[in-house]
Amino acid sequence: MTAVEVFNVEISKLYYFLLSDIIIKRFCRIYNTTLLITHTTSQHPWRRRDPNSRPGRPADQ
């Protein structure tokens, strides 16, 4: 392999690495946003509360 071929291979590796990094970051941002939306919409106060802190039952000390 000549120096130019090695250089081209390294450049393509770097390019694919950067491209996959960008795609992964964008996907993670979209995933986190959808996760946040579904988490906030599915959060109900009675589900979020500790079952031991219900009125009528003394909390465990």
Protein Blocks (a to p, Z undefined) as FASTA:
>chain_A
ZZklmmmmmmmmmmmmmmmmmmmmmmmmmmmmmmmmmmmmmpcfklmpcfklpghiacdZ
Z
